[in-house]
Amino acid sequence: MTAIKTAIIALAAAAPLCLAAQSKVATVDVEAVYNAMPEKMEAEAQLKAVSQQYKAEYESVQKEFNQKYADYQALDPGTPSTIKERRMQEIQESDKKIQAFLKQADADLAKREQELNAPIKAKIAQAIKTVGSEEGYTYIIDSSKGTIVYAGADAVDVTAKVKAKLGLQ
């Protein structure tokens, strides 16, 4: 709902420009296009496979951790404190390693997702640019986010005029 409101506001703001310069404005739902891309399905499958590998590794190290903890709890009450302390230190080190592993796995998955999605997003951007150019649009607005995703050659940049109006250089 917010994206629709933003798109409407963006269109309303662009309306005077359209009337004055006979500009053509269009909208595209980039998210819907992205979700329809076969490459997206392939990327999701690859991410799922990598995620399953990380999950299997996590379960393995978590099982080892649980075993160490169970062994610690099963120690005889008469066990010397130095042995108990060493075992507790091993448990704490294992926990730190697990946390570091989880953090690295999250970072790796995020990086992999970005790597897989970058060419898909570039392909969509190129298609939008081509459609905008071929159809003579001045602006194409992403209706899923309310942002301008294409500005044609006849788009007018009034940044300098706005700065001058505000007394800025």
N, C-alpha and C positions, 0 to 999 in steps of 0.2 A: 504494500500500500504506500509506503514511504517513497519507494522508487517511482511509482506512478505520479505521486504529488510532485516530486522533484522534476520529473520529465515534463509535467504540465507547466510548472513554473519556468523551466528552461525554455519551453516552447513559447510561453507568454512573453518572456523577456526577449526572445528572438523575433517575435511577431512584428514589432515596429521595423526591425532591420529588413524583414522579408518584404514588407510593404514598400519601404523606401527604395530598396535596391532590386526588387523583383527576384529575391533569392529563393532557392528551393531548399526546404528542410525536410529531412526524412528521419525516421526512427528505425532502430534495429534492436532486437532483443538478443544481445551478444550471448547471454547465459543460455538461452534456448538453442542458439546455433551451436554453442560449445557442447551442450548436452546431446545434440543430435550427431555430433561428429563420430565416425567409427574409430578414429584414432583415440578418442577419449576412452572408449571401452577397452582398447588395447592397453592404454596407459594404466587404467584401473586394474586390469588383470596383472600387469607386471608389478604394480605396487602391492597388490594383494599377495603375490608370490613372495616378494621380498619381506613383506610384513609377517608372513607365516614363518619364514626362516628365523626372523628375529624372535617371534613368539616361541618357537621351539627351543631356541637357545636360552631364552629367558626362563622357560619352564625347567630346563635342565639345571641351570645354575641356582634357581630357586629351590629345586629338589635337594641339591647339595647343601644349600644353606639350612634348609629345614632339618636335614639329617644331622648336621653339626649341632644345631640347636637342641634337637632331641637327645643327642649323645651328651651334651652338656647337662641337660636337665636330669639325665639318668645317672650322672656321676654319684658315686657313693658319698654320703655326707662327710665321711672321714677323709676324703681326697684332699691332699695338701693344697693350700690356697694358691701356691705358685702355678700348679697345674690348672686349677680353675681359672685363674687370671689369664693364662696363656690361651686356654680354650675360648674364653670370652673375647679375647683380643682377636682370635681367628674369626670368630663370628662377626665381630664388628668390621674387620677388614673385608670379609665376604659381603657384608651388607653395603659397604662403600663401593665395592667393585660392581655389585648389582646396580646400585644407583647410577654409577658412572656409565655402565652399559646401557641402561635405559635412556639416559640423557643423550648418549652418542647415537643410539638407535633412532630416537626421535629426530635428531638433527640429520642423520643420513636419509631417513624417509622423507623429510621435508625437502632436502636438496634433490633427491631423486624425483620427487613429485614435480618440482620446479623444472628440472631438466626435461622431463617427459612432456610437461604442459607447454613449455616455451615454443616449440615448433607449431603446436596446435594453435596457440594464440596468435603467433605470427601469420599463420595461414589465414586465420579469420580476419586479422587486420588488413592483410593484403587484399582479400576478397572485398572487404568494405571499401577500401581505397579504390579498387577497380570499379565497383558499382557506383561509387560517388562520382568518379571521374567520367565514366561512360554515360551516366544519367544526368550529369550536369548539376549535381547537388552542391549547394554552398556548405551545408552542414548536415552531418548525420549524427544523431544523438542515440546513445545506448539507453534504451527505455528501461533496462533492468537496473541501471545505476544513475541515470539522469546526467550522464557526462557526454561531452562531445567526443566522438571517436573519429570524426573526419571533418576537416575544414578544407574546402576547395580553394582553387586559385583566386576566385573572386571574393573570398572571405575578407572582411575588413578588420584589421587590428587597430583598435583605438587606444592602445596602452599609452602612447605618447600624449594624446589629447587628454586622457584622464589624469595623467601625471601633471600636465600643464595646468589643468583645472584646479588641482590640489596644491599647486606651487612647488612641485617636486621636479627634480631633474632626471 
